[in-house]
Amino acid sequence: MDSAEYKNANMVFYFDNQYMKKQLTRPPPLKNKISILMGVESPQNSYCFQYPTCIENFNWTITLSGDIKHWYINQGTTIQIYFKNKDNGFDYNRDVWSTKMRSNMSNLPSIGDKGIVSWVASNCNILVNCNRLQYVEEMMNHIRVDSYGKCLNNIQMEETNVGNSRTNKNLVIQKYKFYLAFENSLCENYITEKALDCLIYGVVPVIMAHPQALKLMPEGSYIFVGDFNSSKSLAQYLKYLDENDKEYEKYFQWRKNITKIEVWRNTLPKEFLPCVLFDFYQDWKDGKFPLHKQAHAFTAEQYCLPYDYFKI
């Protein structure tokens, strides 16, 4: 840290992953400074946010449920959806159906049940914070799931000329009707790019996440694992949608109304930028809220669901 810049600063900004990587081991200096901690992961995948002895050294937090909300799905990350619809309108056949592996009826005998469900996951630890791995493994007994990642891998990712691995992945899953957007933590406000990319690329996300986090999604755009009593019943529903095109198409009705898209985006927090923090600081200076002497911990018990919340 530059000592001259620190001396003139009103606020000092820290990242939770600095503690995770042991780049910081001591509490931040607090004298005459506002200390802020930022993290984008769930409490279960964070470090300092979980422990009072660490988090209490800070005044403000920027995270899923912090003083300043910072979510993967926000007004900034959804701008692509807005302009795509605003500039070109939405055409189901052009924007969704034409991209699907199963759109060519003459090709169906050769691909069989491929092209319905895909999944990509690299964290295969069965002790991860939810039972998603076991859920998918059981689901595979009832429907074909093409798993491109390290976990339960049964198909290889196609090579493309796209350098960005995330874009490459999305160009592959775009060919499927459904994608298993299963989070590795079931915590409030925690839905990541998995579901967001589905919205952008015309795929129906099947979401495993905290029910409270579904407020981040457009109404009618997703399927929630919690609405089914087993992986078998979920698989049966996906097969039903695969066989009934009109029912499947209903999951894209939200894309046809630009006003509804605007209303949805306005319910999301702004993308975190320095100006957001500046506005927050000014509101505090204007006396709109007090300065915390100690930020509170975000424990898994308080903000997250148990490992086996979703029944397999």
N, C-alpha and C positions, 0 to 999 in steps of 0.2 A: 504494500500500500504506500502510495506517495504521501510523505508526511505533510508536505505543503498543501496538497489537495485535501487531505483529511482535516487539517486545521481550519480550512475555510468552508468545509461542508456543513450543511444543516442536518443531513441524513447520511447514514452509512448502510450500504446495501450488502446483504450476504445471501449466499445460495445454500440450500440444504445439502446439495450434493458435494459441497466443499467439506462438509462434515463426514458424509458417506465415504469420500475418498481420502479422509484423514488429512486434507489440506489445512483444515482448521481443527485445533484440538483445545483451544482455550476460549472462554467466553469473550464476546466482543467488548471493547471499551465503551462505556456508556456515558462518560462524563460530558455533559453539555451537547450530546448528540442524540438524535433519534436513530435507533437501530432497527433495521427491517430485515426480516428473513423471508425468502421466496423459495417456493418449491411447487412443482406441478404434478408430483406423484401422489398416490393415495397415502394415507397415514401408515399403512402397513409396508409401503415401499419407501418410506422416508426415514430419516434418523432423528434430527433435532426436534422435529414437530411432535414426536411421540413422547419425549421425555421432559418433564417439568424442569429438571436441573439444567437443561439446555435452553428450552424455549423461553423460560422466564427471564433470560438475559436480553430479550428483545421487546420492543414496544409495539410494533405492528407486524402483521403477517400478510403475505400475498400467497394464497393457495386456494384449494377447492372450497373451503369454508372459512377463509380468513377475513381480515378487515377489508382487504381488497380481493374480490373474487377473481380467480384466474382459472378458467376452464379450457379444455381442449376445444370444445365447441363454443365459439364466441362470434361476435359480429365480424371480426376480421377473417377467421377461418372459413366462414360461410359465404363470403363475398363472391366467390366463384360461382356458387349456385345461383345467387341473385342475378348477377350480370348475364349468366348463361341463359336464364329464362327471360330476362328483360330484353336482351338484344335479339335473341333468336326464337322466343316463344318456346313452347314445349310440344313436341310431337312424339307420342309414345312409340310408334313404329320406328321412327328415325333414332330417337335418343335412348331407347331401351331395347325393344324387341330385335332390332337389326343386329345388335351386338351379341346376342345370345347364341351359344353353341347349338341350341335346340330350335332356332328359328327356321332352319331349313328342314322341312318335314321329310324330304327324301333322304336326309342324312341320319334320321333317327335310328333306323335299323343297325347302322354301323357303330353308332356311339352308345347304343343301349341306354342305360340310366345315367350316363355321364352328363355333366352340364347342369345338374340340379343344385347341388350344395358343395361349397368349397370352404376351406379353413387353412389358415397359416398361423402357426405358433412356434416359438423357439424356446420358451421357458417350459420345460417338460418336468419340472420338479413336482412330484405328487404332493409335496408338502406346501405348494403354493397356496395362496390365501382363499382359494375356492376349489370346488371339485370339478372344474371344467374338463380336465383331462379324462377323468372317469366317465363324465357325462357323454363326451364325444365318442369314447370307446364303446359305450353301450349303444349309443345312437347308431353307430356303424352297423349294428346287427339288424337294423330296421330300414336303413336307407343308405345309399351310396354317398359317402362323404370323401371328396378328393382333398387329401391333406398334403399341402405342399411344403410345410415347414418341417422342422426337426421332430416335432411331436407326432407320433402315429403316422409317420410319413408313408404314403403309398403311391405317390406320383411326383415326378420331377418338374420343377418350374421351367417353363419354356424360356429359352434365351431370346432376348430382343436387343435392339440397338440402343435402347434407352439406358442412359448411364445411371439414373436415379433408381435405386432398388425399390423404393416405395411406389414410384410410378410403374415400374415393371410389374410389380405384384398386382397393382390395380388393373392393369391391362389384361392380366390373366383372369382375375376374379370377375371382371366385367362380363366375361362370357357365361357366367353362371347366373341362375335365377336368385339364389340365396347365398349369403355369406354368414358364417358363424362369428359374429362380433362378440366373442366371449372375453370379458375382462379378467385380469388375474387377481383383481381385488373387488370386493362388493361393498364399495364405500360411497357415501353421499357425494353427489355431483361428479362422480368419476365415470365418465364415458370418454374414450380416447378417439384417436383418428380412425380406429377400425370401423365404427358406425358412420363417422363423417365421410369417409372415402366411399362408402356404399351409396350415400346420398348423391355424391358428386358423379359417380360412375354408373348410376342406373341399376343398382342391385338392391334387393330387399335385405336389410340386415336382420339377422336373428340375434337378439340381444340377451346376453347374460350379464346383468349389472344390478346395482341397487335400484329398486323400484322408484325411489325418489329422484334418481338421475334421469329418468325417462322424460322429465319436463324439458330437457334440452333438445329433444327430437321433435320434428313436425308431427302433428297428430295424424295417425293413419299411415305413417311411412315405414313402420317396423313391426316385427313380430317379437313378442316378449316371452322368454322361456318360462317365466313365472305364471303364465296363463295356462300352462299344461301340467298335468299331474305326473308325467313321466316323459322320458326321452322317446319312448315308443309312440305316445300320442302326438308329440310334436312332429315326429317323422311322418306319421300318417297324414297330418295336416299339410305338410310340405308337399307330399305326394298328391294330395287333393288339389292344391293350388297349381301344381305342375300340369295336371290333367284338365284344369278349368281356367282357360286363358283370361276370361272376363273377370274372374275373381282375383287372379294375380294382378291384373291391370289396376284394380282398385287401390293398390298400395302406392300408386303414382298419381292419384287424384290431386294431392297437395301441390304437385308441380304445375298444375294447369292454372293456378290462380296466383298471380304475382302479388296481389294484395295480401293474401294469406302468408306468402313467403316473407313479405315485409313485416307483418305483424309478428310472425315467429322470430325473426332476427332481432326485432326490437325488444323481445323478452330476454335476450341473451346479454351477458356483460360485454363491455367493449374489450377489444383485444388489448392486452396489457402493453402499454407504451409509456415512455417517460412522462408524457403529458397527463396520463391518468394518475400517476403518482403525484405529480405537481398539483393537480386539482384536489386530490385528497389532502395534501399538505396544506393547501390554501383554506380548505374547509375547516381543518383543525385550527389554523391560525385565526379564522373568523369565529371560533368558539362553537362550532356546530357539534362537536363531540370531544370528549376528553382524551388525553394521551394515556395509554395503558402504562402503568409502571412495570407490569409484567404481562407478557402475552400468555395465553393459556394453551395447554397441550392439546393435541388432536389425537386422542387415543383410539385404537382400533375398536375397543369395546363401546365407545361412544358413537363413532361415526361409520362403523362397518358391520356387515352382517356375518353370521357364523359361516364357517367353511362349507357346511352341508345344507345351506339354506334352500337350494334347489334340489328337489327330489329326482333321482335318476330313474 
